[in-house]
Amino acid sequence: MNSNPLNERTFTSEDYDALSAKAVQVIGRETILAMSRAQAGLLCPASAPLGPNRGSVATVTDAEIEGQYEQIVLYVLPTGAHEHLIDP
């Protein structure tokens, strides 16, 4: 039985590394370091489906990465609204 019926390429650790590097380039190291651990932990997984569906992380645009960042820090886990729920 095919566990990938759409024949989508799975995301590898190298893809995550490349996407992380691209996020640092687009958003900036200081901005990413200012994110909570939970927010930063969502950034690559939230962006991950964009690359394999097109065959490459290189096809993920700067605007898409910025959009994922904005969704995470403004709507999914707003800055300052969830840190008290996480044990240090």
N, CA, C and O atoms as a GROMACS GRO file, in nm:
protein
  352
    1MET      N    1   0.084  -0.118   0.000
    1MET     CA    2   0.000   0.000   0.000
    1MET      C    3   0.089   0.124   0.000
    1MET      O    4   0.185   0.132   0.077
    2ASN      N    5   0.058   0.219  -0.084
    2ASN     CA    6   0.136   0.342  -0.097
    2ASN      C    7   0.095   0.440   0.014
    2ASN      O    8  -0.020   0.484   0.018
    3SER      N    9   0.189   0.473   0.102
    3SER     CA   10   0.159   0.565   0.210
    3SER      C   11   0.164   0.710   0.164
    3SER      O   12   0.134   0.801   0.241
    4ASN      N   13   0.201   0.733   0.040
    4ASN     CA   14   0.210   0.866  -0.017
    4ASN      C   15   0.132   0.867  -0.149
    4ASN      O   16   0.193   0.868  -0.256
    5PRO      N   17  -0.001   0.868  -0.142
    5PRO     CA   18  -0.083   0.851  -0.263
    5PRO      C   19  -0.065   0.962  -0.366
    5PRO      O   20  -0.092   0.940  -0.484
    6LEU      N   21  -0.020   1.080  -0.325
    6LEU     CA   22  -0.001   1.188  -0.420
    6LEU      C   23   0.141   1.190  -0.476
    6LEU      O   24   0.177   1.277  -0.556
    7ASN      N   25   0.222   1.091  -0.432
    7ASN     CA   26   0.362   1.082  -0.476
    7ASN      C   27   0.440   1.210  -0.447
    7ASN      O   28   0.526   1.250  -0.526
    8GLU      N   29   0.408   1.274  -0.335
    8GLU     CA   30   0.482   1.393  -0.295
    8GLU      C   31   0.616   1.351  -0.237
    8GLU      O   32   0.627   1.248  -0.171
    9ARG      N   33   0.716   1.430  -0.262
    9ARG     CA   34   0.848   1.404  -0.207
    9ARG      C   35   0.845   1.434  -0.058
    9ARG      O   36   0.788   1.535  -0.017
   10THR      N   37   0.905   1.348   0.022
   10THR     CA   38   0.909   1.373   0.166
   10THR      C   39   1.021   1.471   0.198
   10THR      O   40   1.121   1.480   0.127
   11PHE      N   41   1.002   1.544   0.306
   11PHE     CA   42   1.099   1.645   0.348
   11PHE      C   43   1.211   1.578   0.424
   11PHE      O   44   1.186   1.506   0.521
   12THR      N   45   1.334   1.599   0.383
   12THR     CA   46   1.451   1.538   0.447
   12THR      C   47   1.512   1.634   0.549
   12THR      O   48   1.476   1.751   0.554
   13SER      N   49   1.605   1.584   0.628
   13SER     CA   50   1.674   1.671   0.724
   13SER      C   51   1.755   1.778   0.650
   13SER      O   52   1.771   1.890   0.699
   14GLU      N   53   1.805   1.744   0.532
   14GLU     CA   54   1.877   1.842   0.451
   14GLU      C   55   1.783   1.954   0.405
   14GLU      O   56   1.822   2.070   0.397
   15ASP      N   57   1.658   1.916   0.374
   15ASP     CA   58   1.559   2.016   0.336
   15ASP      C   59   1.530   2.110   0.452
   15ASP      O   60   1.523   2.232   0.434
   16TYR      N   61   1.515   2.053   0.572
   16TYR     CA   62   1.491   2.137   0.690
   16TYR      C   63   1.609   2.231   0.714
   16TYR      O   64   1.590   2.348   0.746
   17ASP      N   65   1.731   2.180   0.698
   17ASP     CA   66   1.850   2.264   0.715
   17ASP      C   67   1.850   2.379   0.614
   17ASP      O   68   1.877   2.493   0.649
   18ALA      N   69   1.818   2.347   0.489
   18ALA     CA   70   1.815   2.449   0.384
   18ALA      C   71   1.705   2.551   0.410
   18ALA      O   72   1.725   2.671   0.390
   19LEU      N   73   1.589   2.504   0.455
   19LEU     CA   74   1.480   2.595   0.484
   19LEU      C   75   1.512   2.683   0.604
   19LEU      O   76   1.479   2.802   0.605
   20SER      N   77   1.577   2.627   0.704
   20SER     CA   78   1.620   2.705   0.821
   20SER      C   79   1.717   2.814   0.780
   20SER      O   80   1.705   2.929   0.824
   21ALA      N   81   1.814   2.779   0.697
   21ALA     CA   82   1.911   2.877   0.650
   21ALA      C   83   1.843   2.987   0.570
   21ALA      O   84   1.878   3.105   0.582
   22LYS      N   85   1.746   2.948   0.488
   22LYS     CA   86   1.674   3.048   0.408
   22LYS      C   87   1.591   3.138   0.499
   22LYS      O   88   1.582   3.259   0.474
   23ALA      N   89   1.530   3.083   0.604
   23ALA     CA   90   1.452   3.164   0.697
   23ALA      C   91   1.541   3.265   0.768
   23ALA      O   92   1.501   3.380   0.787
   24VAL      N   93   1.661   3.224   0.807
   24VAL     CA   94   1.756   3.317   0.871
   24VAL      C   95   1.792   3.428   0.774
   24VAL      O   96   1.800   3.545   0.813
   25GLN      N   97   1.812   3.393   0.649
   25GLN     CA   98   1.847   3.493   0.547
   25GLN      C   99   1.732   3.591   0.525
   25GLN      O  100   1.755   3.712   0.513
   26VAL      N  101   1.610   3.541   0.520
   26VAL     CA  102   1.494   3.624   0.488
   26VAL      C  103   1.446   3.706   0.608
   26VAL      O  104   1.426   3.827   0.598
   27ILE      N  105   1.430   3.639   0.721
   27ILE     CA  106   1.372   3.705   0.839
   27ILE      C  107   1.479   3.772   0.924
   27ILE      O  108   1.456   3.877   0.984
   28GLY      N  109   1.596   3.712   0.928
   28GLY     CA  110   1.704   3.767   1.008
   28GLY      C  111   1.727   3.690   1.135
   28GLY      O  112   1.633   3.646   1.202
   29ARG      N  113   1.852   3.674   1.168
   29ARG     CA  114   1.891   3.596   1.286
   29ARG      C  115   1.834   3.655   1.414
   29ARG      O  116   1.782   3.582   1.498
   30GLU      N  117   1.844   3.786   1.428
   30GLU     CA  118   1.796   3.851   1.551
   30GLU      C  119   1.645   3.836   1.568
   30GLU      O  120   1.597   3.818   1.680
   31THR      N  121   1.571   3.842   1.458
   31THR     CA  122   1.426   3.825   1.464
   31THR      C  123   1.391   3.683   1.508
   31THR      O  124   1.302   3.663   1.591
   32ILE      N  125   1.461   3.586   1.452
   32ILE     CA  126   1.435   3.447   1.489
   32ILE      C  127   1.473   3.423   1.635
   32ILE      O  128   1.402   3.353   1.707
   33LEU      N  129   1.585   3.480   1.678
   33LEU     CA  130   1.626   3.463   1.818
   33LEU      C  131   1.527   3.530   1.914
   33LEU      O  132   1.517   3.490   2.030
   34ALA      N  133   1.455   3.631   1.867
   34ALA     CA  134   1.356   3.700   1.951
   34ALA      C  135   1.226   3.621   1.962
   34ALA      O  136   1.143   3.649   2.049
   35MET      N  137   1.207   3.523   1.876
   35MET     CA  138   1.086   3.439   1.883
   35MET      C  139   1.097   3.348   2.005
   35MET      O  140   1.206   3.314   2.049
   36SER      N  141   0.982   3.310   2.058
   36SER     CA  142   0.985   3.212   2.166
   36SER      C  143   1.029   3.078   2.107
   36SER      O  144   1.026   3.059   1.985
   37ARG      N  145   1.068   2.986   2.192
   37ARG     CA  146   1.110   2.854   2.143
   37ARG      C  147   0.995   2.784   2.070
   37ARG      O  148   1.016   2.718   1.969
   38ALA      N  149   0.873   2.801   2.122
   38ALA     CA  150   0.757   2.739   2.058
   38ALA      C  151   0.731   2.799   1.919
   38ALA      O  152   0.702   2.726   1.824
   39GLN      N  153   0.742   2.931   1.908
   39GLN     CA  154   0.721   2.997   1.779
   39GLN      C  155   0.827   2.952   1.678
   39GLN      O  156   0.794   2.915   1.566
   40ALA      N  157   0.952   2.956   1.719
   40ALA     CA  158   1.061   2.917   1.630
   40ALA      C  159   1.047   2.770   1.589
   40ALA      O  160   1.080   2.733   1.476
   41GLY      N  161   1.000   2.688   1.681
   41GLY     CA  162   0.982   2.547   1.651
   41GLY      C  163   0.875   2.521   1.546
   41GLY      O  164   0.874   2.414   1.485
   42LEU      N  165   0.786   2.616   1.527
   42LEU     CA  166   0.680   2.601   1.426
   42LEU      C  167   0.719   2.654   1.289
   42LEU      O  168   0.656   2.620   1.190
   43LEU      N  169   0.821   2.738   1.283
   43LEU     CA  170   0.852   2.807   1.158
   43LEU      C  171   0.884   2.712   1.043
   43LEU      O  172   0.822   2.722   0.937
   44CYS      N  173   0.978   2.622   1.060
   44CYS     CA  174   1.012   2.530   0.951
   44CYS      C  175   0.902   2.429   0.922
   44CYS      O  176   0.869   2.407   0.805
   45PRO      N  177   0.843   2.367   1.025
   45PRO     CA  178   0.734   2.274   0.993
   45PRO      C  179   0.617   2.342   0.921
   45PRO      O  180   0.552   2.281   0.836
   46ALA      N  181   0.589   2.468   0.955
   46ALA     CA  182   0.480   2.540   0.888
   46ALA      C  183   0.514   2.568   0.742
   46ALA      O  184   0.426   2.568   0.657
   47SER      N  185   0.642   2.591   0.713
   47SER     CA  186   0.685   2.621   0.577
   47SER      C  187   0.718   2.496   0.497
   47SER      O  188   0.723   2.500   0.374
   48ALA      N  189   0.741   2.386   0.565
   48ALA     CA  190   0.787   2.263   0.500
   48ALA      C  191   0.701   2.215   0.384
   48ALA      O  192   0.756   2.174   0.282
   49PRO      N  193   0.569   2.217   0.395
   49PRO     CA  194   0.490   2.165   0.283
   49PRO      C  195   0.507   2.243   0.153
   49PRO      O  196   0.474   2.193   0.046
   50LEU      N  197   0.557   2.363   0.161
   50LEU     CA  198   0.572   2.444   0.040
   50LEU      C  199   0.677   2.389  -0.055
   50LEU      O  200   0.656   2.390  -0.176
   51GLY      N  201   0.789   2.342  -0.004
   51GLY     CA  202   0.900   2.297  -0.088
   51GLY      C  203   0.880   2.166  -0.162
   51GLY      O  204   0.887   2.164  -0.284
   52PRO      N  205   0.855   2.056  -0.090
   52PRO     CA  206   0.846   1.927  -0.159
   52PRO      C  207   0.737   1.921  -0.264
   52PRO      O  208   0.752   1.852  -0.365
   53ASN      N  209   0.628   1.993  -0.242
   53ASN     CA  210   0.521   1.990  -0.341
   53ASN      C  211   0.565   2.049  -0.474
   53ASN      O  212   0.504   2.021  -0.578
   54ARG      N  213   0.668   2.129  -0.471
   54ARG     CA  214   0.722   2.189  -0.593
   54ARG      C  215   0.855   2.127  -0.632
   54ARG      O  216   0.914   2.162  -0.735
   55GLY      N  217   0.904   2.035  -0.549
   55GLY     CA  218   1.026   1.964  -0.582
   55GLY      C  219   1.152   2.015  -0.515
   55GLY      O  220   1.254   1.947  -0.520
   56SER      N  221   1.148   2.133  -0.453
   56SER     CA  222   1.271   2.188  -0.397
   56SER      C  223   1.241   2.298  -0.296
   56SER      O  224   1.145   2.374  -0.310
   57VAL      N  225   1.326   2.306  -0.194
   57VAL     CA  226   1.317   2.416  -0.098
   57VAL      C  227   1.347   2.548  -0.167
   57VAL      O  228   1.295   2.653  -0.127
   58ALA      N  229   1.428   2.544  -0.270
   58ALA     CA  230   1.465   2.666  -0.342
   58ALA      C  231   1.343   2.736  -0.402
   58ALA      O  232   1.349   2.856  -0.431
   59THR      N  233   1.235   2.663  -0.421
   59THR     CA  234   1.116   2.724  -0.480
   59THR      C  235   1.031   2.798  -0.377
   59THR      O  236   0.937   2.869  -0.414
   60VAL      N  237   1.062   2.783  -0.249
   60VAL     CA  238   0.989   2.856  -0.145
   60VAL      C  239   1.036   3.002  -0.151
   60VAL      O  240   1.155   3.030  -0.141
   61THR      N  241   0.941   3.092  -0.169
   61THR     CA  242   0.977   3.233  -0.187
   61THR      C  243   0.998   3.303  -0.053
   61THR      O  244   0.954   3.256   0.052
   62ASP      N  245   1.067   3.416  -0.059
   62ASP     CA  246   1.088   3.498   0.060
   62ASP      C  247   0.953   3.539   0.119
   62ASP      O  248   0.935   3.537   0.241
   63ALA      N  249   0.859   3.576   0.033
   63ALA     CA  250   0.727   3.620   0.079
   63ALA      C  251   0.654   3.508   0.153
   63ALA      O  252   0.583   3.534   0.250
   64GLU      N  253   0.670   3.384   0.108
   64GLU     CA  254   0.606   3.272   0.176
   64GLU      C  255   0.665   3.251   0.315
   64GLU      O  256   0.592   3.225   0.410
   65ILE      N  257   0.796   3.263   0.327
   65ILE     CA  258   0.860   3.249   0.458
   65ILE      C  259   0.815   3.363   0.550
   65ILE      O  260   0.784   3.340   0.666
   66GLU      N  261   0.813   3.485   0.498
   66GLU     CA  262   0.766   3.599   0.577
   66GLU      C  263   0.621   3.579   0.619
   66GLU      O  264   0.584   3.613   0.732
   67GLY      N  265   0.540   3.526   0.531
   67GLY     CA  266   0.399   3.501   0.562
   67GLY      C  267   0.383   3.398   0.673
   67GLY      O  268   0.299   3.414   0.761
   68GLN      N  269   0.463   3.292   0.668
   68GLN     CA  270   0.457   3.191   0.774
   68GLN      C  271   0.500   3.251   0.907
   68GLN      O  272   0.440   3.224   1.011
   69TYR      N  273   0.605   3.333   0.904
   69TYR     CA  274   0.652   3.401   1.025
   69TYR      C  275   0.539   3.486   1.084
   69TYR      O  276   0.510   3.478   1.203
   70GLU      N  277   0.476   3.568   1.000
   70GLU     CA  278   0.369   3.656   1.047
   70GLU      C  279   0.252   3.576   1.102
   70GLU      O  280   0.196   3.612   1.205
   71GLN      N  281   0.213   3.469   1.036
   71GLN     CA  282   0.103   3.387   1.087
   71GLN      C  283   0.134   3.331   1.225
   71GLN      O  284   0.048   3.329   1.313
   72ILE      N  285   0.257   3.286   1.243
   72ILE     CA  286   0.295   3.226   1.371
   72ILE      C  287   0.297   3.330   1.482
   72ILE      O  288   0.236   3.308   1.587
   73VAL      N  289   0.365   3.443   1.461
   73VAL     CA  290   0.382   3.540   1.570
   73VAL      C  291   0.260   3.629   1.592
   73VAL      O  292   0.245   3.688   1.699
   74LEU      N  293   0.172   3.638   1.493
   74LEU     CA  294   0.054   3.722   1.509
   74LEU      C  295  -0.073   3.644   1.541
   74LEU      O  296  -0.161   3.695   1.611
   75TYR      N  297  -0.084   3.521   1.491
   75TYR     CA  298  -0.211   3.449   1.502
   75TYR      C  299  -0.203   3.313   1.573
   75TYR      O  300  -0.286   3.284   1.659
   76VAL      N  301  -0.106   3.231   1.537
   76VAL     CA  302  -0.099   3.096   1.594
   76VAL      C  303  -0.053   3.101   1.740
   76VAL      O  304  -0.122   3.051   1.829
   77LEU      N  305   0.061   3.160   1.763
   77LEU     CA  306   0.116   3.178   1.899
   77LEU      C  307   0.162   3.324   1.913
   77LEU      O  308   0.281   3.352   1.902
   78PRO      N  309   0.069   3.415   1.936
   78PRO     CA  310   0.107   3.556   1.944
   78PRO      C  311   0.214   3.580   2.050
   78PRO      O  312   0.209   3.522   2.158
   79THR      N  313   0.308   3.664   2.017
   79THR     CA  314   0.416   3.697   2.109
   79THR      C  315   0.357   3.752   2.239
   79THR      O  316   0.276   3.844   2.238
   80GLY      N  317   0.400   3.695   2.350
   80GLY     CA  318   0.357   3.738   2.481
   80GLY      C  319   0.231   3.673   2.532
   80GLY      O  320   0.195   3.688   2.649
   81ALA      N  321   0.162   3.599   2.446
   81ALA     CA  322   0.034   3.541   2.485
   81ALA      C  323   0.042   3.397   2.531
   81ALA      O  324  -0.056   3.344   2.584
   82HIS      N  325   0.155   3.332   2.512
   82HIS     CA  326   0.162   3.189   2.544
   82HIS      C  327   0.281   3.150   2.630
   82HIS      O  328   0.285   3.038   2.682
   83GLU      N  329   0.378   3.239   2.648
   83GLU     CA  330   0.500   3.202   2.717
   83GLU      C  331   0.473   3.154   2.860
   83GLU      O  332   0.547   3.070   2.911
   84HIS      N  333   0.372   3.206   2.925
   84HIS     CA  334   0.342   3.166   3.063
   84HIS      C  335   0.292   3.022   3.072
   84HIS      O  336   0.290   2.964   3.180
   85LEU      N  337   0.253   2.964   2.959
   85LEU     CA  338   0.203   2.825   2.957
   85LEU      C  339   0.315   2.723   2.940
   85LEU      O  340   0.292   2.603   2.956
   86ILE      N  341   0.434   2.769   2.908
   86ILE     CA  342   0.545   2.680   2.878
   86ILE      C  343   0.642   2.679   2.994
   86ILE      O  344   0.685   2.784   3.042
   87ASP      N  345   0.676   2.560   3.041
   87ASP     CA  346   0.776   2.548   3.147
   87ASP      C  347   0.911   2.586   3.092
   87ASP      O  348   0.945   2.547   2.980
   88PRO      N  349   0.991   2.661   3.168
   88PRO     CA  350   1.126   2.699   3.120
   88PRO      C  351   1.219   2.582   3.111
   88PRO      O  352   1.335   2.597   3.073
   0.00000   0.00000   0.00000
